[in-house]
Amino acid sequence: MSLKVVTRKGGAALYIRGTVRGQSVFESTGTADPEQAEAYRAKREADLWTQSVYGKRAVVTFAHAVTAYLEAEERAETTRTHLRKLLLHFGTSRLDHIGQQELDDAYKAILTKGAQASGATKIRAVLTPLRAVLEFAAIRGWCSKPAFARPKVKQVRMQFLRPVEATALVEAAAPHLQPLLIFLIGTGARMSEALELDWKDVDLRGKRAVVWQKQDDERHIDLPPVVVLALESLEWRTGRVFRPVRSRKPRGALRGKEIGEAYYDTGRTGGGQIKSAWATACRKAGLPGRNRVWIPKGGNRQKVQFVPDLTPHCLRHTFASWHYCIHRDLLRLKEDGGWHTITMVTRYAKKMPETYRADVMMWLAGDKLHAPSSARVDTA
């Protein structure tokens, strides 16, 4: 008995009813339009027939697999963002039809720079989430285990600061930014972990804090004396620990700045929350960089912007290099820094010459850094 389009009492949507190779079906087409309902019936009947002959893997689509993957357990917002883009591209493509060529086409369609995107970007935004869904489906017998070529990732120079450079950077930064920079250097926290840190997860007396990693795993970190001093300089004790300072629009003769509640939340899909303040601090500290010169579209006046060679993530490299310089213990560095494999931390071994060991220890003790300025801003 084949499927037929039928009506249901009290409902506008049309349904399909019938049996295909012993499987009984009664489901909504999701439409009241007879032509669309008939198209749905024909496709559904063909899929059921194919599935009964060749198995379910012959008909399961990427959209179905993504839905099941998201329903199986809670996924990070970053993962959801990447999957939405993949879903728009692959849609109802059958899982066994997604191979290397389809992956290459996805790079071109999804990424801003297309096939010219860096290997790291391709892996993070396309390959990793796609492989996760396909492996999830393969375990359930919906498709074969995926096999894709991994893009080559260009090895970047592991940049870090020496104690004197770290001091210059912090002292050149805006007052409200100084505690954040000290925290990043002293704990090795990722920028997202630091910006999401809440006072309820900070124990100044016990010199400990809890940050949340990308996979929503909690990580307990020790706070060296210099970090404790920096946090004690903040005037608030509830909500987010680190907050932005924004220029306030002038009202009459009143001018000033105000402290925001939290930095912009990107869902951990991007950064740049302190981009401008970071560039200014690096320039004033005499750290390396270049001047970007351009004329804005529609303008006639040249603009110059300093672009530092270092990024805020280099402060995590700094923490790791300093940590190994002091302890010479890769396993301890792996645990304290929240890395998942020992391979990742071996890159930091012997980066910092042992001659700096005493300077590093003095810096973390707060002996080589001026006390951070108060985060209080002029609100008059």
ROROKE-656278 format. One line per 2 residues: their letters; for each residue z, x, y of C-alpha. Coordinates in pm, whole numbers, plus 50000, padded with zeros to 5 digits. Layout:
N
A = Z:X:Y; ...;
end
This chain:
380
MS = 50000:50000:50000; 49898:50148:50335;
LK = 50081:50116:50666; 50025:49824:50900;
VV = 50111:49762:51262; 50354:49469:51289;
TR = 50564:49299:51554; 50937:49259:51548;
KG = 51110:48947:51667; 51281:48992:52001;
GA = 51119:49329:52076; 50815:49434:52275;
AL = 50748:49759:52087; 50517:49747:51788;
YI = 50628:49877:51448; 50461:50015:51138;
RG = 50551:49889:50792; 50435:49978:50444;
TV = 50448:50233:50164; 50265:50562:50125;
RG = 50277:50722:49777; 50609:50558:49700;
QS = 50773:50624:50038; 50875:50308:50223;
VF = 50830:50312:50601; 50949:50076:50873;
ES = 50970:50241:51216; 50890:50188:51580;
TG = 50568:50325:51728; 50742:50355:52064;
TA = 50472:50151:52239; 50362:49791:52294;
DP = 49997:49891:52335; 49796:49795:52021;
EQ = 49553:50088:52052; 49829:50346:52089;
AE = 50023:50184:51804; 49716:50203:51580;
AY = 49670:50572:51665; 50035:50633:51577;
RA = 49992:50444:51248; 49686:50645:51147;
KR = 49851:50979:51222; 50179:50886:51055;
EA = 50002:50766:50742; 49795:51084:50723;
DL = 50107:51300:50768; 50298:51114:50497;
WT = 50003:51145:50258; 49967:51518:50326;
QS = 50342:51569:50288; 50352:51390:49956;
VY = 50068:51605:49817; 50137:51947:49972;
GK = 50506:51924:50063; 50693:51884:50390;
RA = 50598:52227:50521; 50243:52102:50564;
VV = 50342:51853:50834; 50657:51975:51014;
TF = 50578:52051:51378; 50729:52298:51621;
AH = 50869:52008:51824; 51051:51876:51516;
AV = 51188:52221:51434; 51315:52275:51790;
TA = 51489:51938:51788; 51661:52019:51459;
YL = 51751:52369:51579; 51920:52234:51893;
EA = 52102:51961:51701; 52234:52202:51437;
EE = 52478:52368:51677; 52546:52430:52045;
RA = 52294:52671:52198; 52331:52877:52515;
ET = 52161:52746:52827; 51942:53058:52837;
TR = 51817:52975:52487; 51748:52617:52588;
TH = 51550:52733:52890; 51329:52959:52679;
LR = 51280:52687:52416; 51169:52433:52677;
KL = 50887:52666:52777; 50791:52730:52416;
LL = 50796:52359:52345; 50558:52288:52632;
HF = 50321:52549:52491; 50334:52482:52116;
GT = 50418:52109:52128; 50327:51947:51796;
SR = 50163:52256:51646; 50243:52281:51278;
LD = 50482:52561:51194; 50258:52735:50943;
HI = 49984:52747:51206; 50193:52973:51435;
GQ = 50101:53332:51367; 50048:53655:51557;
QE = 49745:53529:51750; 49936:53219:51859;
LD = 50227:53441:51968; 49992:53658:52175;
DA = 49851:53343:52337; 50207:53230:52415;
YK = 50276:53554:52601; 49971:53490:52819;
AI = 50056:53125:52884; 50433:53143:52935;
LT = 50509:53473:53107; 50440:53529:53476;
KG = 50260:53857:53406; 50106:53725:53086;
AQ = 49999:53989:52838; 50089:54256:53094;
AS = 50459:54164:53087; 50697:54433:52970;
GA = 50786:54455:52604; 51148:54370:52682;
TK = 51041:54052:52865; 50815:53945:52579;
IR = 51095:53993:52329; 51363:53821:52536;
AV = 51168:53520:52665; 50922:53446:52381;
LT = 50954:53640:52056; 51330:53611:52000;
PL = 51364:53233:52059; 51041:53162:51868;
RA = 51152:53369:51571; 51496:53201:51574;
VL = 51339:52855:51541; 51092:52962:51272;
EF = 51360:53139:51066; 51577:52827:51099;
AA = 51282:52623:50968; 51201:52872:50690;
IR = 51555:52842:50550; 51493:52467:50520;
GW = 51160:52516:50343; 50952:52390:50636;
CS = 50746:52707:50676; 50711:53065:50559;
KP = 50943:53330:50698; 50789:53452:51026;
AF = 50639:53799:51052; 50540:53920:51397;
AR = 50461:54256:51553; 50740:54364:51786;
PK = 50621:54467:52133; 50692:54826:52228;
VK = 50982:54858:52469; 50958:55134:52723;
QV = 51267:55349:52719; 51422:55350:53064;
RM = 51635:55621:53208; 52005:55549:53157;
QF = 52134:55581:53513; 52502:55605:53602;
LR = 52722:55714:53891; 52951:56012:53919;
PV = 53296:55944:54066; 53205:56066:54416;
EA = 52895:55843:54417; 53097:55544:54295;
TA = 53344:55600:54579; 53062:55619:54835;
LV = 52906:55300:54700; 53227:55097:54709;
EA = 53325:55217:55057; 52975:55141:55189;
AA = 52979:54786:55050; 53077:54476:55244;
PH = 53453:54402:55215; 53405:54092:54999;
LQ = 53181:54289:54758; 53414:54585:54706;
PL = 53648:54420:54449; 53347:54305:54245;
LI = 53193:54653:54233; 53527:54808:54136;
FL = 53567:54548:53862; 53219:54618:53723;
IG = 53275:54994:53719; 53628:54976:53580;
TG = 53567:54722:53303; 53199:54746:53212;
AR = 53163:54370:53244; 52813:54231:53272;
MS = 52732:54074:53608; 52723:53724:53459;
EA = 53063:53779:53294; 53215:53896:53622;
LE = 53068:53620:53840; 53188:53353:53594;
LD = 53541:53501:53569; 53810:53246:53654;
WK = 54163:53328:53768; 54307:53138:53472;
DV = 54160:53413:53251; 54318:53697:53449;
DL = 54663:53840:53378; 54741:54086:53656;
RG = 55088:54161:53521; 54957:54227:53171;
KR = 54649:54404:53312; 54413:54201:53092;
AV = 54129:53956:53147; 53907:53742:52928;
VW = 53533:53729:52990; 53271:53529:52804;
QK = 52970:53702:52653; 52614:53573:52617;
QD = 52688:53414:52278; 52996:53237:52419;
DE = 53223:53487:52242; 53538:53573:52433;
RH = 53609:53938:52503; 53948:54069:52611;
ID = 53924:54360:52853; 54186:54598:52986;
LP = 54216:54634:53363; 54268:54991:53484;
PV = 54497:55037:53788; 54209:55057:54036;
VV = 54082:54717:53919; 54428:54561:53939;
LA = 54459:54685:54299; 54117:54541:54383;
LE = 54202:54200:54238; 54538:54195:54413;
SL = 54354:54235:54745; 54190:53893:54701;
EW = 54366:53616:54889; 54295:53329:54647;
RT = 54439:53278:54299; 54252:52973:54168;
GR = 53891:52909:54071; 53633:53185:54054;
VF = 53768:53535:54112; 53458:53668:54287;
RP = 53299:53456:54556; 53011:53493:54801;
VR = 53048:53515:55176; 52790:53315:55367;
SR = 52698:53317:55733; 52804:52994:55898;
KP = 52564:52818:56129; 52685:52853:56488;
RG = 52842:52546:56639; 52859:52582:57009;
AL = 53045:52905:57080; 53186:52930:56728;
RG = 53034:53186:56497; 53157:53345:56178;
KE = 53140:53346:55801; 53290:53142:55523;
IG = 53386:53211:55163; 53194:53008:54906;
EA = 53338:52860:54587; 53112:53051:54348;
YY = 52793:53252:54327; 52471:53069:54241;
DT = 52459:52982:53872; 52130:53084:53709;
GR = 52240:52976:53362; 52223:53347:53272;
TG = 51844:53334:53292; 51824:53568:53590;
GG = 52021:53764:53843; 51988:53870:54203;
QI = 52303:53701:54337; 52406:54019:54523;
KS = 52059:54170:54566; 52065:54207:54944;
AW = 52427:54324:54969; 52369:54569:54683;
AT = 52065:54722:54853; 52257:54761:55179;
AC = 52551:54930:55005; 52322:55170:54817;
RK = 52138:55263:55136; 52458:55326:55333;
AG = 52601:55528:55043; 52297:55755:55042;
LP = 52194:55661:54689; 51826:55710:54595;
GR = 51565:55446:54662; 51246:55376:54855;
NR = 51140:55177:55157; 50913:54882:55089;
VW = 50684:54824:55385; 50480:54506:55424;
IP = 50353:54249:55674; 50461:53891:55588;
KG = 50186:53638:55532; 50091:53481:55863;
GN = 50286:53744:56060; 50180:54045:56257;
RQ = 50498:54248:56259; 50571:54508:55992;
KV = 50887:54473:55782; 51080:54744:55602;
QF = 51319:54684:55314; 51520:54942:55118;
VP = 51478:54911:54742; 51744:55115:54552;
DL = 51658:55296:54231; 51981:55172:54075;
TP = 52060:54813:53982; 52405:54652:53946;
HC = 52364:54684:53567; 52388:55062:53614;
LR = 52759:55005:53678; 52791:54900:53313;
HT = 52618:55225:53218; 52864:55404:53447;
FA = 53160:55244:53269; 53021:55346:52930;
SW = 52949:55704:53035; 53295:55740:53188;
HY = 53461:55580:52886; 53303:55827:52643;
CI = 53379:56117:52877; 53749:56027:52858;
HR = 53792:55913:52497; 53501:56066:52300;
DL = 53519:55761:52071; 53201:55556:52011;
LR = 53375:55287:51803; 53630:55229:52078;
LK = 53352:55217:52338; 53166:54960:52126;
ED = 53471:54734:52112; 53585:54782:52473;
GG = 53235:54726:52611; 53142:54432:52392;
WH = 52834:54585:52230; 52729:54453:51890;
TI = 52604:54771:51726; 52707:55135:51732;
TM = 52341:55227:51788; 52351:55074:52133;
VT = 52646:55283:52248; 52524:55614:52112;
RY = 52292:55630:52414; 52596:55693:52634;
AK = 52734:55985:52434; 52741:56313:52628;
KM = 52586:56156:52940; 52882:56253:53156;
PE = 52977:56625:53141; 53340:56682:53039;
TY = 53401:56865:53366; 53419:56524:53536;
RA = 53691:56393:53301; 53980:56452:53543;
DV = 53784:56301:53834; 53701:55991:53630;
MM = 54064:55940:53528; 54181:55979:53889;
WL = 53919:55728:54006; 54026:55466:53751;
AG = 54388:55527:53848; 54295:55447:54208;
DK = 54373:55798:54335; 54021:55884:54453;
LH = 53926:55551:54606; 54053:55404:54928;
AP = 54232:55074:54881; 53973:54794:54894;
SS = 53953:54599:55213; 54093:54248:55209;
AR = 53840:53985:55109; 53951:53776:55407;
VD = 53663:53709:55643; 53646:53598:56002;
TA = 53637:53220:56008; 53718:53179:56372;
end
